[in-house]
Amino acid sequence: MTRQYFGTDGIRGPYGGPAVNEAFFARLGVAAARWLRSGGGPENARVVIGRDTRFSGPALEAALASGLHRERRQAVSLGVVPAPATARAVTAEQAALGAMITASHNPAADNGIKFFDARGVKLSDEEEGRLEQLLPADAPVSADAAVLPTADALTPYITAVQALLPRGSLRGWCIALDTANGATSLTSPAVLQSLGAEVIALGNAPDGHNINAGIGSEHPEPLAHRVRTAGARLGIAHDGDGDRCVLCDETGAVLDGDEILTILALHALARGTLRKKILVATVQSNLGVDAAVRAAGGCVVRTPVGDRYVSERMRTEGAALGGESSGHVIFADFSSAGDGLVAALKVIEVMQATGKPLSELRRGLRKFPQATANLCVREKRPLEELTRLRAAVAALEAEIGPHGRVLVRWSGTEPKLRFLVENENEAAARRGVERLLSAARDELMAS
């Protein structure tokens, strides 16, 4: 089903733009209520709404609630909470739907929304398409939703995450933590400190305008510097809504999601605890992940880019571990949503069980050299229409053969064409990306 507004991770864009403004969010609230009434969720159950720290969050929350109220659905505010806490709150509050108002790792000027069904699972492409079809032409924002009833999603979330490690197990650990001035500014420090860790905090003073501003999982350089200068055991960085995790080892070297997934998968395979011996990853993950997991007796199952596609495939395969190279990591036994704090604690658990530092554990993944590029465009044309680009891709794939791969895809959240080339030879990978960029520029006349 074709979707106009939803991308790979909900709706996202500049605040005040065509799909991220109070009027549209009121329409979205009406559409969500209608979708629930048409069979999308339990009858008469409430809708819980969480948000990150962006200045536009409260106004968009009120507008969404206004639309829900027009269709006689009760909205409940969770306040500022991480996205995984919102997902958990849907089931804890026996809600029909959860909404997280966030633009994830985007700058503060952007915002957006993603929905979770009554199981705490992100809506499918088909469900989002159906919801779009139910958008009304207009839904004026009313004042009756200006003050919403509230529910505490932070306390039960913190309690659940604390239970992943034994009490006091992080005594003597110095951990640098970058919460991106976002939704984890309260939760992640509280959990780590409750377990005994000394926390060196970065990005923990949100003001509505500084979320992801030169910090967080997209900008781990300040965290790496702090790890080195403080002599920390490791560094942890989240994005704005807390569903991503990027780590720094004790030397300040950055680990991405592929390295985190490989550490977790290899440890579970060694102990016979990786369910079905399957790791679910996206097409974006490095081929080195497949090689490492295969050598340890497991297999990697691939999905399109997007953590909800990973989650869907995990349910289909009966897998317990999956994620993305961007740092989304999903543990099916804990939650259906990516959770950056849980990912960090699971890696710490491996460090404790093996007695090895991160700098040693990361050696389990030998990455294939990889080159990437993005091309900004005015219009997203179907890839099958781009004949010159398709020919360039086919020629490059024939040259690389089994020694690498080529990936060209549209961004699900931005007007960008993304390119990835892996090759055993790094220089060849870079040349391959340049060839594809040249072909795409010629065909799309993009700047």
C-alpha positions as CSV (number, residue, x, y, z in Angstrom):
1,M,0.0,0.0,0.0
2,T,1.4,3.4,-1.0
3,R,2.2,5.8,1.8
4,Q,2.6,9.5,1.4
5,Y,3.7,10.6,4.8
6,F,5.1,7.6,6.6
7,G,8.7,6.5,6.0
8,T,10.9,3.7,7.4
9,D,10.5,5.0,10.9
10,G,7.2,6.9,11.2
11,I,6.7,10.5,10.0
12,R,9.6,12.9,10.3
13,G,10.4,16.4,9.0
14,P,10.9,20.0,9.8
15,Y,8.5,21.4,12.5
16,G,6.1,23.7,10.6
17,G,6.4,21.6,7.4
18,P,3.6,19.9,5.6
19,A,3.5,16.8,7.9
20,V,4.9,18.1,11.2
21,N,2.6,20.8,12.4
22,E,-0.4,21.1,14.8
23,A,-3.1,21.0,12.1
24,F,-1.7,17.8,10.6
25,F,-1.2,16.1,14.0
26,A,-4.8,16.8,14.8
27,R,-5.8,15.1,11.6
28,L,-3.5,12.3,12.5
29,G,-5.2,11.9,15.8
30,V,-8.5,11.6,14.1
31,A,-7.1,9.1,11.6
32,A,-5.6,7.0,14.4
33,A,-8.9,6.9,16.3
34,R,-10.7,5.9,13.2
35,W,-8.1,3.2,12.5
36,L,-8.6,1.8,16.0
37,R,-12.4,1.8,15.6
38,S,-12.1,-0.1,12.3
39,G,-10.4,-3.0,14.0
40,G,-6.8,-1.7,14.6
41,G,-7.0,-2.1,18.4
42,P,-9.0,-2.8,21.6
43,E,-12.4,-1.0,21.9
44,N,-12.4,2.1,24.1
45,A,-8.8,1.7,25.3
46,R,-6.7,4.8,25.8
47,V,-3.8,6.1,23.7
48,V,-0.6,6.8,25.5
49,I,1.7,9.6,24.1
50,G,5.4,10.0,24.9
51,R,7.8,12.6,23.5
52,D,11.5,13.6,23.5
53,T,12.8,16.9,24.6
54,R,12.2,19.0,21.5
55,F,10.6,22.4,22.0
56,S,7.8,21.5,19.5
57,G,6.8,18.3,21.4
58,P,4.2,19.7,23.8
59,A,2.3,21.6,21.1
60,L,2.3,18.5,18.8
61,E,1.2,16.3,21.7
62,A,-1.7,18.6,22.4
63,A,-2.7,18.6,18.7
64,L,-2.6,14.8,18.4
65,A,-4.7,14.5,21.6
66,S,-7.2,17.0,20.2
67,G,-7.7,14.8,17.1
68,L,-8.1,11.7,19.3
69,H,-10.7,13.5,21.5
70,R,-12.7,14.5,18.5
71,E,-13.2,10.8,17.8
72,R,-13.9,10.1,21.5
73,R,-10.5,8.5,22.3
74,Q,-8.8,9.3,25.6
75,A,-5.2,10.4,25.3
76,V,-2.8,10.0,28.2
77,S,0.5,11.9,28.4
78,L,3.7,10.0,29.4
79,G,5.7,13.2,29.3
80,V,9.4,13.0,28.2
81,V,10.3,9.4,28.0
82,P,12.6,7.2,25.8
83,A,10.8,5.5,22.8
84,P,11.3,2.0,24.4
85,A,9.6,3.2,27.5
86,T,6.6,4.4,25.4
87,A,6.5,0.9,23.8
88,R,6.4,-0.8,27.2
89,A,3.8,1.6,28.5
90,V,1.3,0.6,25.8
91,T,1.0,-2.9,27.3
92,A,1.5,-1.8,30.9
93,E,-1.4,0.8,30.6
94,Q,-3.5,-1.7,28.5
95,A,-3.7,1.0,25.9
96,A,-4.9,0.6,22.4
97,L,-2.1,2.5,20.8
98,G,1.1,4.3,21.7
99,A,2.6,7.4,20.0
100,M,6.1,8.6,20.4
101,I,6.6,12.2,19.2
102,T,10.2,12.4,18.1
103,A,12.6,12.9,15.2
104,S,15.1,10.5,16.7
105,H,18.6,11.5,15.8
106,N,17.5,14.5,13.7
107,P,18.2,18.1,14.8
108,A,15.9,20.0,17.1
109,A,14.2,21.9,14.3
110,D,12.7,18.6,13.2
111,N,10.1,16.4,14.8
112,G,7.9,13.5,13.9
113,I,5.9,10.6,15.3
114,K,5.9,6.8,15.4
115,F,3.1,4.5,16.5
116,F,3.1,1.3,18.5
117,D,0.1,-1.1,18.5
118,A,-1.5,-2.7,21.5
119,R,1.5,-5.2,21.8
120,G,4.0,-2.3,21.8
121,V,5.0,-3.2,18.2
122,K,5.5,-0.5,15.6
123,L,2.8,-0.4,12.9
124,S,3.4,-2.2,9.7
125,D,3.6,-0.6,6.3
126,E,0.1,-1.8,5.6
127,E,-1.3,-0.4,8.8
128,E,0.4,3.0,8.3
129,G,-1.1,3.1,4.8
130,R,-4.5,2.3,6.1
131,L,-4.1,5.0,8.7
132,E,-3.2,7.5,6.0
133,Q,-6.3,6.7,4.1
134,L,-8.4,7.7,7.1
135,L,-6.9,11.2,7.4
136,P,-9.7,13.8,7.4
137,A,-9.5,16.8,5.2
138,D,-9.5,19.0,8.2
139,A,-9.5,18.7,12.0
140,P,-9.2,22.1,13.8
141,V,-7.1,21.9,17.0
142,S,-9.4,22.4,20.0
143,A,-8.4,23.5,23.5
144,D,-10.0,20.5,25.3
145,A,-6.8,18.5,25.1
146,A,-4.5,21.3,26.4
147,V,-4.2,19.5,29.8
148,L,-4.0,15.7,29.5
149,P,-4.2,13.0,32.2
150,T,-0.7,11.6,32.9
151,A,0.8,8.2,33.5
152,D,4.2,7.3,34.9
153,A,6.2,5.3,32.3
154,L,9.6,6.2,33.7
155,T,9.5,4.3,37.0
156,P,8.4,0.9,35.7
157,Y,10.8,1.2,32.8
158,I,13.8,2.0,35.0
159,T,12.8,-0.8,37.3
160,A,12.6,-3.3,34.5
161,V,16.0,-2.3,33.0
162,Q,17.7,-2.3,36.4
163,A,16.8,-6.0,36.8
164,L,19.0,-6.9,33.8
165,L,22.1,-6.8,35.9
166,P,22.7,-7.8,39.6
167,R,22.4,-5.0,42.1
168,G,25.8,-3.4,42.7
169,S,27.4,-5.2,39.7
170,L,28.8,-1.9,38.3
171,R,30.6,-0.8,41.5
172,G,34.1,0.3,40.4
173,W,33.0,1.0,36.9
174,C,33.5,4.5,35.5
175,I,31.2,5.0,32.5
176,A,31.0,8.0,30.2
177,L,27.4,8.6,29.1
178,D,26.1,10.9,26.4
179,T,22.3,11.2,26.4
180,A,22.2,13.7,23.5
181,N,20.2,16.2,25.5
182,G,17.3,13.9,24.8
183,A,14.8,11.5,26.3
184,T,17.3,9.3,28.1
185,S,18.7,12.3,30.2
186,L,16.9,11.0,33.3
187,T,16.6,7.2,32.7
188,S,20.1,6.0,31.6
189,P,22.0,7.8,34.4
190,A,19.5,6.6,37.0
191,V,19.9,3.0,35.9
192,L,23.7,3.0,35.7
193,Q,24.1,4.8,39.0
194,S,21.6,2.5,40.7
195,L,23.8,-0.4,39.7
196,G,26.8,1.2,41.3
197,A,28.6,2.9,38.4
198,E,30.3,6.2,38.5
199,V,28.7,8.1,35.6
200,I,30.4,10.9,33.7
201,A,27.6,12.7,32.0
202,L,27.5,14.5,28.7
203,G,24.5,15.9,26.9
204,N,22.4,15.8,30.0
205,A,21.0,19.4,30.0
206,P,18.1,19.5,27.5
207,D,16.6,22.9,26.8
208,G,14.4,22.0,23.9
209,H,16.8,23.3,21.3
210,N,20.0,21.3,21.9
211,I,18.9,17.7,21.3
212,N,21.5,15.9,19.2
213,A,23.5,19.2,18.8
214,G,27.0,17.9,18.1
215,I,26.6,15.1,20.6
216,G,24.9,11.7,20.9
217,S,25.1,8.6,18.8
218,E,25.5,10.7,15.6
219,H,28.4,12.6,17.1
220,P,30.4,10.3,19.4
221,E,33.6,12.4,19.2
222,P,33.0,14.3,22.5
223,L,32.2,11.0,24.2
224,A,35.4,9.4,22.9
225,H,37.4,12.3,24.2
226,R,35.8,12.1,27.6
227,V,36.4,8.3,27.8
228,R,40.1,8.8,27.2
229,T,40.6,11.8,29.5
230,A,38.6,10.2,32.4
231,G,40.0,6.7,32.0
232,A,36.4,5.3,31.7
233,R,35.8,1.6,31.2
234,L,33.5,2.4,28.3
235,G,31.4,5.1,26.8
236,I,27.7,4.9,25.9
237,A,25.9,7.3,23.5
238,H,22.2,7.5,22.7
239,D,20.2,9.3,20.1
240,G,17.3,11.8,20.9
241,D,14.7,9.2,21.7
242,G,17.0,6.5,23.2
243,D,16.4,3.6,20.9
244,R,20.0,3.6,19.6
245,C,23.3,2.8,21.2
246,V,26.8,3.6,20.1
247,L,29.7,2.6,22.3
248,C,33.3,3.7,22.9
249,D,35.9,1.2,24.1
250,E,38.4,2.1,26.9
251,T,40.8,3.6,24.3
252,G,38.0,5.9,22.9
253,A,37.6,4.0,19.7
254,V,33.9,4.0,18.5
255,L,31.9,0.8,18.1
256,D,28.8,0.9,15.8
257,G,25.8,-1.3,15.8
258,D,27.4,-4.1,13.7
259,E,30.2,-4.5,16.3
260,I,27.6,-4.5,19.1
261,L,25.5,-7.1,17.4
262,T,28.5,-9.3,16.6
263,I,29.7,-9.2,20.2
264,L,26.3,-10.2,21.5
265,A,25.7,-12.9,18.9
266,L,29.1,-14.5,19.3
267,H,28.8,-14.6,23.0
268,A,25.3,-16.2,22.8
269,L,26.5,-18.7,20.2
270,A,29.4,-19.7,22.4
271,R,27.0,-20.4,25.2
272,G,24.3,-22.0,23.1
273,T,21.8,-19.3,24.0
274,L,21.2,-17.6,20.6
275,R,17.7,-18.7,19.8
276,K,17.5,-20.6,16.5
277,K,21.2,-19.6,16.0
278,I,19.9,-16.6,14.1
279,L,20.9,-13.0,14.1
280,V,18.6,-10.6,12.2
281,A,20.3,-7.6,10.6
282,T,19.5,-5.2,7.7
283,V,21.0,-5.0,4.3
284,Q,23.1,-2.1,5.6
285,S,25.1,-4.3,7.9
286,N,28.7,-5.2,6.9
287,L,29.3,-8.6,5.3
288,G,31.9,-9.2,8.0
289,V,29.0,-9.8,10.4
290,D,27.8,-12.7,8.3
291,A,31.3,-14.1,8.2
292,A,31.8,-13.9,12.0
293,V,28.4,-15.4,12.9
294,R,28.7,-18.1,10.3
295,A,32.2,-19.1,11.6
296,A,30.7,-19.4,15.1
297,G,27.9,-21.7,13.9
298,G,25.1,-19.3,13.3
299,C,23.5,-17.4,10.5
300,V,22.4,-13.9,9.6
301,V,19.0,-13.2,8.2
302,R,18.7,-9.8,6.4
303,T,15.9,-7.3,6.1
304,P,15.3,-3.9,4.5
305,V,16.6,-0.9,6.5
306,G,14.4,0.0,9.5
307,D,14.3,-1.5,13.0
308,R,10.6,-2.4,12.6
309,Y,11.5,-4.7,9.6
310,V,14.0,-6.3,11.9
311,S,11.4,-6.7,14.6
312,E,8.9,-8.2,12.1
313,R,11.5,-10.7,10.8
314,M,12.5,-11.7,14.3
315,R,8.9,-12.6,15.1
316,T,8.7,-14.6,11.8
317,E,11.9,-16.5,12.4
318,G,11.5,-16.9,16.2
319,A,14.8,-15.0,16.7
320,A,15.7,-13.2,19.9
321,L,18.4,-10.9,18.7
322,G,18.5,-8.4,15.9
323,G,19.3,-4.9,15.0
324,E,20.9,-2.3,12.7
325,S,24.4,-0.9,12.0
326,S,23.1,2.4,13.2
327,G,22.8,1.1,16.8
328,H,19.2,-0.1,17.0
329,V,19.4,-3.4,18.9
330,I,16.3,-5.4,19.7
331,F,16.1,-8.1,22.4
332,A,12.8,-9.9,21.9
333,D,12.8,-11.4,25.4
334,F,12.8,-7.9,26.8
335,S,11.0,-5.6,24.3
336,S,9.7,-5.5,20.8
337,A,11.5,-2.1,20.4
338,G,15.1,-1.1,20.0
339,D,16.6,0.1,23.3
340,G,19.9,1.8,23.5
341,L,20.3,1.4,27.3
342,V,19.4,-2.3,27.2
343,A,22.0,-2.9,24.4
344,A,24.7,-1.2,26.5
345,L,23.9,-3.3,29.6
346,K,23.9,-6.5,27.5
347,V,27.4,-5.7,26.2
348,I,28.5,-4.9,29.8
349,E,27.2,-8.3,30.7
350,V,29.4,-9.9,28.1
351,M,32.4,-7.9,29.4
352,Q,31.7,-9.1,32.9
353,A,31.2,-12.8,31.9
354,T,34.4,-12.9,29.7
355,G,36.6,-10.6,31.7
356,K,37.5,-8.9,28.4
357,P,37.6,-5.2,27.6
358,L,35.6,-3.8,24.7
359,S,38.8,-3.3,22.7
360,E,39.3,-7.0,22.7
361,L,35.7,-8.1,22.3
362,R,35.3,-6.0,19.1
363,R,38.0,-8.0,17.4
364,G,35.4,-10.7,16.7
365,L,34.2,-8.7,13.7
366,R,36.5,-8.2,10.8
367,K,34.7,-5.6,8.6
368,F,34.8,-5.6,4.9
369,P,36.1,-2.2,3.6
370,Q,33.0,-0.1,2.9
371,A,32.4,3.2,1.1
372,T,29.1,5.1,1.5
373,A,27.7,8.3,0.0
374,N,24.4,10.2,0.0
375,L,22.9,12.3,-2.9
376,C,20.4,15.0,-2.2
377,V,17.6,15.1,-4.7
378,R,14.6,17.2,-5.6
379,E,12.3,14.2,-6.4
380,K,12.4,10.5,-5.3
381,R,11.9,8.6,-8.6
382,P,11.4,4.8,-8.5
383,L,14.8,3.1,-8.8
384,E,13.5,0.9,-11.6
385,E,13.1,4.0,-13.7
386,L,16.7,5.0,-13.4
387,T,18.1,2.9,-16.2
388,R,21.6,4.4,-16.3
389,L,22.0,3.9,-12.6
390,R,20.7,0.3,-12.7
391,A,23.2,-0.4,-15.5
392,A,26.0,1.0,-13.4
393,V,25.0,-1.1,-10.4
394,A,24.8,-4.2,-12.6
395,A,28.3,-3.6,-14.0
396,L,29.8,-3.0,-10.6
397,E,28.1,-6.1,-9.1
398,A,29.6,-8.2,-11.9
399,E,33.1,-6.8,-11.2
400,I,32.9,-7.4,-7.5
401,G,31.3,-10.9,-7.6
402,P,31.4,-12.7,-4.3
403,H,34.0,-10.4,-2.8
404,G,31.6,-7.6,-1.8
405,R,28.2,-6.1,-2.5
406,V,26.4,-3.0,-3.8
407,L,23.4,-1.3,-2.1
408,V,21.4,1.6,-3.5
409,R,18.3,2.7,-1.8
410,W,16.2,5.8,-1.0
411,S,16.3,7.2,2.5
412,G,13.0,6.6,4.3
413,T,13.2,9.9,6.2
414,E,15.1,12.3,3.9
415,P,15.2,13.3,0.2
416,K,18.4,11.4,-0.3
417,L,19.6,8.5,-2.4
418,R,22.0,6.4,-0.4
419,F,24.9,4.3,-1.8
420,L,27.0,1.6,-0.2
421,V,29.7,-0.5,-1.8
422,E,31.7,-3.2,0.0
423,N,34.8,-4.7,-1.4
424,E,37.8,-6.6,-0.1
425,N,39.8,-3.6,-1.6
426,E,39.0,-0.3,0.1
427,A,40.2,1.8,-2.9
428,A,38.0,-0.2,-5.2
429,A,35.0,0.3,-2.9
430,R,35.5,4.1,-3.0
431,R,35.9,4.1,-6.8
432,G,32.7,2.1,-7.1
433,V,30.7,4.6,-5.0
434,E,32.0,7.4,-7.2
435,R,30.9,5.6,-10.3
436,L,27.4,5.2,-8.9
437,L,27.2,8.8,-7.8
438,S,28.2,10.0,-11.2
439,A,25.6,7.8,-12.9
440,A,22.9,9.0,-10.5
441,R,23.8,12.7,-10.9
442,D,23.7,12.5,-14.6
443,E,20.3,10.8,-14.6
444,L,18.6,12.8,-11.8
445,M,20.3,16.1,-12.5
446,A,20.7,16.4,-8.7
447,S,23.0,18.9,-7.0
